[in-house]
Amino acid sequence: MASALEQFVNNVQTLSAQ
């Protein structure tokens, strides 16, 4: 399973891109 921190960082980057 991917680390929760990695998932969180990816989510933040996706939101910031908008």
The first five atom37 places (N, CA, C, CB, O) and aatype in JSON, in Angstrom:
{
  "aatype": [12, 0, 15, 0, 10, 6, 5, 13, 19, 2, 2, 19, 5, 16, 10, 15, 0, 5],
  "atom_mask": [
    [1, 1, 1, 1, 1],
    [1, 1, 1, 1, 1],
    [1, 1, 1, 1, 1],
    [1, 1, 1, 1, 1],
    [1, 1, 1, 1, 1],
    [1, 1, 1, 1, 1],
    [1, 1, 1, 1, 1],
    [1, 1, 1, 1, 1],
    [1, 1, 1, 1, 1],
    [1, 1, 1, 1, 1],
    [1, 1, 1, 1, 1],
    [1, 1, 1, 1, 1],
    [1, 1, 1, 1, 1],
    [1, 1, 1, 1, 1],
    [1, 1, 1, 1, 1],
    [1, 1, 1, 1, 1],
    [1, 1, 1, 1, 1],
    [1, 1, 1, 1, 1]
  ],
  "atom_positions": [
    [[0.84, -1.2, 0.0], [0.0, 0.0, 0.0], [0.87, 1.24, 0.0], [-0.95, 0.01, 1.22], [1.89, 1.3, 0.69]],
    [[0.47, 2.22, -0.78], [1.22, 3.48, -0.81], [1.11, 4.17, 0.55], [0.69, 4.43, -1.93], [0.09, 4.06, 1.23]],
    [[2.16, 4.87, 0.93], [2.15, 5.52, 2.24], [1.08, 6.6, 2.3], [3.53, 6.13, 2.56], [0.8, 7.27, 1.31]],
    [[0.48, 6.76, 3.47], [-0.57, 7.77, 3.63], [0.01, 9.16, 3.38], [-1.2, 7.7, 5.05], [-0.67, 10.03, 2.83]],
    [[1.27, 9.36, 3.78], [1.89, 10.68, 3.56], [2.05, 10.97, 2.08], [3.26, 10.75, 4.26], [1.82, 12.1, 1.63]],
    [[2.44, 9.95, 1.32], [2.59, 10.14, -0.13], [1.25, 10.49, -0.76], [3.17, 8.88, -0.78], [1.18, 11.37, -1.62]],
    [[0.19, 9.8, -0.34], [-1.15, 10.09, -0.86], [-1.57, 11.51, -0.51], [-2.17, 9.08, -0.31], [-2.13, 12.23, -1.34]],
    [[-1.28, 11.9, 0.74], [-1.65, 13.25, 1.19], [-0.93, 14.31, 0.37], [-1.33, 13.42, 2.68], [-1.55, 15.28, -0.07]],
    [[0.38, 14.13, 0.18], [1.15, 15.1, -0.59], [0.62, 15.19, -2.02], [2.65, 14.72, -0.6], [0.52, 16.28, -2.58]],
    [[0.29, 14.04, -2.59], [-0.24, 14.05, -3.95], [-1.57, 14.8, -4.02], [-0.43, 12.61, -4.46], [-1.83, 15.53, -4.97]],
    [[-2.4, 14.62, -3.0], [-3.69, 15.31, -2.97], [-3.49, 16.82, -2.87], [-4.55, 14.82, -1.79], [-4.17, 17.58, -3.55]],
    [[-2.57, 17.25, -2.02], [-2.3, 18.68, -1.86], [-1.79, 19.28, -3.16], [-1.28, 18.91, -0.72], [-2.21, 20.37, -3.55]],
    [[-0.88, 18.58, -3.83], [-0.35, 19.08, -5.09], [-1.46, 19.2, -6.13], [0.77, 18.16, -5.61], [-1.49, 20.16, -6.9]],
    [[-2.36, 18.24, -6.16], [-3.48, 18.28, -7.12], [-4.39, 19.47, -6.83], [-4.29, 16.96, -7.07], [-4.82, 20.16, -7.75]],
    [[-4.69, 19.69, -5.55], [-5.55, 20.82, -5.19], [-4.86, 22.15, -5.49], [-5.94, 20.74, -3.71], [-5.5, 23.09, -5.96]],
    [[-3.57, 22.22, -5.22], [-2.83, 23.46, -5.43], [-2.74, 23.8, -6.92], [-1.43, 23.35, -4.83], [-2.61, 24.97, -7.28]],
    [[-2.81, 22.8, -7.77], [-2.68, 23.02, -9.21], [-3.9, 23.71, -9.78], [-2.45, 21.69, -9.93], [-3.83, 24.28, -10.87]],
    [[-5.01, 23.69, -9.07], [-6.23, 24.28, -9.59], [-6.23, 25.79, -9.4], [-7.45, 23.65, -8.9], [-7.2, 26.46, -9.78]]
  ]
}
